[in-house]
Amino acid sequence: QVQLVESGGGLVQPGGSLRLSCAASGNGFSIYRMGWYRQAPGKQRELVARITNDGSTYYADLVKGRTTISRDNSKNTVYLQMNSLRPEDTAVYSCVLLTTAGINYWGQGTQVTVSS
C-alpha cells in the first residue's frame, strides 16, 4: 500500500506563487511516474503536470511556462512550483503516483485558491 501526503496549498493573490509537495510512503513499490491533477468546482478533473522516473516531464498548455514539476527520488517526493497564478488556477490539486506495476494511487487533495 502506498500513502500520499500533499502539502503547500492555500490562498494566494493573483500573480503570486505556491509550491505543492507530495510525499509517498509505503513498502514494496517502485515509482514509474508522479503527477498532479486539479479539479475546479463544476469542471472535470484535468492533468496539470507529470514527471516520469527518467525525468521526462509533461505540462498542460494552461500552465506551461508558469509551472515546474520536479522530483526528489531520495524522498519519494514530487513538487509543483506554480508561478504567476491566476484566479482560474483555483482548484483542488491532487497528487497521483503510478507504480511500475501499473497501479495508481491518489492523494487526498489540497485546495489552491487564487483571489485578491
SULDA-V492432 format. One record per pair of residues at least 6 apart in sequence whose C-alpha atoms are under 8 Angstrom apart, sorted by the first residue. I is the first residue (numbers start at 1). GAP is how many residues later the second one is. D is the distance in Angstrom with one decimal. If there is no record, write none. Layout:
BEGIN
[[I | GAP | D] [I | GAP | D]]
END
This chain:
BEGIN
[[1 | 25 | 5.8] [1 | 26 | 6.7] [1 | 27 | 7.9] [1 | 28 | 8.0] [2 | 22 | 6.6] [2 | 23 | 5.7] [2 | 24 | 4.7] [2 | 25 | 7.1] [2 | 27 | 7.5] [2 | 103 | 6.8] [3 | 21 | 5.6] [3 | 22 | 5.3] [3 | 23 | 6.2] [3 | 102 | 7.6] [3 | 104 | 7.3] [4 | 18 | 6.3] [4 | 19 | 5.6] [4 | 20 | 4.6] [4 | 21 | 6.6] [4 | 91 | 7.4] [4 | 92 | 8.0] [4 | 101 | 7.6] [4 | 102 | 6.7] [4 | 103 | 4.9] [4 | 104 | 7.7] [5 | 16 | 8.0] [5 | 17 | 5.4] [5 | 18 | 5.3] [5 | 19 | 6.6] [5 | 102 | 6.1] [5 | 103 | 7.4] [6 | 14 | 7.1] [6 | 15 | 5.5] [6 | 16 | 4.3] [6 | 17 | 6.5] [6 | 88 | 7.7] [6 | 89 | 7.0] [6 | 101 | 6.6] [6 | 102 | 7.4] [6 | 103 | 6.7] [6 | 104 | 6.5] [7 | 13 | 5.7] [7 | 14 | 5.2] [7 | 15 | 6.5] [7 | 103 | 6.7] [8 | 10 | 6.9] [8 | 11 | 5.8] [8 | 12 | 4.4] [8 | 13 | 6.1] [8 | 102 | 7.6] [9 | 9 | 7.1] [9 | 10 | 7.5] [9 | 11 | 6.2] [9 | 101 | 5.4] [9 | 102 | 5.4] [9 | 103 | 5.0] [9 | 104 | 8.0] [10 | 100 | 7.9] [10 | 101 | 6.1] [10 | 102 | 5.0] [10 | 103 | 6.1] [11 | 101 | 6.2] [11 | 102 | 4.7] [11 | 103 | 5.9] [11 | 104 | 7.1] [12 | 6 | 7.6] [12 | 73 | 8.0] [12 | 100 | 7.8] [12 | 101 | 6.3] [12 | 102 | 5.0] [12 | 103 | 6.3] [12 | 104 | 7.6] [13 | 72 | 7.6] [13 | 101 | 5.4] [13 | 102 | 5.0] [13 | 103 | 5.0] [14 | 70 | 6.9] [14 | 71 | 5.4] [14 | 72 | 5.1] [14 | 73 | 6.4] [14 | 100 | 5.7] [14 | 101 | 6.0] [14 | 102 | 6.5] [15 | 68 | 7.0] [15 | 69 | 4.1] [15 | 70 | 4.9] [15 | 71 | 6.4] [16 | 67 | 6.1] [16 | 68 | 5.4] [16 | 69 | 5.5] [17 | 64 | 7.4] [17 | 65 | 5.4] [17 | 66 | 4.3] [17 | 67 | 6.2] [17 | 68 | 6.2] [18 | 63 | 6.1] [18 | 64 | 5.3] [18 | 65 | 6.7] [19 | 60 | 6.7] [19 | 61 | 5.5] [19 | 62 | 4.4] [19 | 63 | 6.0] [20 | 59 | 5.5] [20 | 60 | 5.0] [20 | 61 | 6.4] [21 | 56 | 6.8] [21 | 57 | 5.8] [21 | 58 | 4.6] [21 | 59 | 6.5] [22 | 55 | 5.4] [22 | 56 | 5.3] [22 | 57 | 6.4] [22 | 73 | 6.3] [22 | 85 | 7.9] [23 | 52 | 7.2] [23 | 53 | 5.9] [23 | 54 | 4.3] [23 | 55 | 6.6] [24 | 51 | 7.9] [24 | 52 | 5.4] [24 | 53 | 6.1] [25 | 51 | 7.3] [29 | 70 | 6.5] [29 | 71 | 7.7] [30 | 69 | 5.4] [30 | 70 | 5.7] [30 | 71 | 7.8] [31 | 22 | 6.9] [31 | 66 | 7.0] [31 | 67 | 6.2] [31 | 68 | 4.5] [31 | 69 | 5.8] [32 | 20 | 5.8] [32 | 21 | 5.3] [32 | 65 | 7.7] [32 | 66 | 5.6] [32 | 67 | 5.0] [32 | 68 | 4.9] [33 | 17 | 7.0] [33 | 18 | 5.7] [33 | 19 | 4.1] [33 | 20 | 5.8] [33 | 64 | 5.9] [33 | 65 | 5.1] [33 | 66 | 6.8] [34 | 16 | 5.6] [34 | 17 | 5.6] [34 | 18 | 6.4] [34 | 44 | 6.8] [34 | 61 | 7.3] [34 | 62 | 5.6] [34 | 63 | 4.4] [34 | 64 | 6.2] [35 | 12 | 8.0] [35 | 13 | 7.6] [35 | 14 | 5.6] [35 | 15 | 3.8] [35 | 16 | 6.1] [35 | 43 | 7.5] [35 | 60 | 5.7] [35 | 61 | 5.3] [35 | 62 | 6.6] [36 | 11 | 6.3] [36 | 12 | 5.5] [36 | 13 | 5.5] [36 | 14 | 6.3] [36 | 44 | 7.8] [36 | 57 | 6.5] [36 | 58 | 5.5] [36 | 59 | 4.6] [36 | 60 | 6.0] [37 | 8 | 6.6] [37 | 9 | 5.4] [37 | 10 | 4.3] [37 | 11 | 5.1] [37 | 12 | 7.2] [37 | 56 | 5.7] [37 | 57 | 5.2] [37 | 58 | 6.4] [37 | 59 | 7.5] [38 | 7 | 5.5] [38 | 8 | 5.5] [38 | 9 | 6.5] [38 | 10 | 6.6] [38 | 53 | 5.8] [38 | 54 | 5.4] [38 | 55 | 4.3] [38 | 56 | 6.0] [39 | 6 | 4.3] [39 | 7 | 6.4] [39 | 52 | 5.2] [39 | 53 | 5.3] [39 | 54 | 6.6] [40 | 50 | 6.4] [40 | 51 | 4.2] [40 | 52 | 6.4] [41 | 50 | 7.1] [47 | 13 | 6.6] [48 | 11 | 6.0] [48 | 12 | 5.2] [48 | 15 | 7.0] [49 | 8 | 7.2] [49 | 9 | 5.4] [49 | 10 | 4.4] [49 | 11 | 6.2] [49 | 20 | 6.6] [50 | 7 | 5.6] [50 | 8 | 5.4] [50 | 9 | 6.9] [50 | 19 | 6.9] [51 | 6 | 4.4] [51 | 7 | 6.6] [51 | 18 | 6.9] [51 | 19 | 7.1] [51 | 20 | 7.6] [57 | 12 | 7.4] [59 | 8 | 7.9] [66 | 16 | 6.0] [66 | 17 | 5.1] [66 | 18 | 6.2] [66 | 19 | 7.8] [67 | 13 | 6.9] [67 | 14 | 5.5] [67 | 15 | 4.5] [67 | 16 | 6.1] [68 | 12 | 5.8] [68 | 13 | 5.1] [68 | 14 | 6.6] [69 | 9 | 7.2] [69 | 10 | 5.6] [69 | 11 | 4.6] [69 | 12 | 6.3] [70 | 8 | 5.7] [70 | 9 | 5.2] [70 | 10 | 6.6] [71 | 6 | 5.8] [71 | 7 | 4.3] [71 | 8 | 6.0] [72 | 6 | 6.3] [85 | 29 | 6.7] [86 | 28 | 6.1] [86 | 29 | 8.0] [87 | 26 | 7.3] [87 | 27 | 4.7] [87 | 28 | 5.9] [88 | 26 | 7.6] [89 | 23 | 7.6] [89 | 24 | 7.4] [89 | 25 | 6.7] [90 | 21 | 7.7] [90 | 22 | 5.4] [90 | 23 | 4.6] [90 | 24 | 5.4] [91 | 20 | 6.1] [91 | 21 | 5.5] [91 | 22 | 6.6] [92 | 17 | 5.9] [92 | 18 | 5.4] [92 | 19 | 4.4] [92 | 20 | 6.0] [93 | 16 | 5.3] [93 | 17 | 5.2] [93 | 18 | 6.2] [93 | 19 | 6.9] [94 | 12 | 6.9] [94 | 13 | 5.7] [94 | 14 | 6.5] [94 | 15 | 4.2] [94 | 16 | 6.4] [95 | 11 | 5.8] [95 | 12 | 5.1] [95 | 13 | 7.8] [95 | 14 | 6.8] [96 | 8 | 6.7] [96 | 9 | 5.6] [96 | 10 | 4.6] [96 | 11 | 6.4] [97 | 7 | 5.6] [97 | 8 | 5.1] [97 | 9 | 6.5] [98 | 6 | 4.5] [98 | 7 | 6.5]]
END
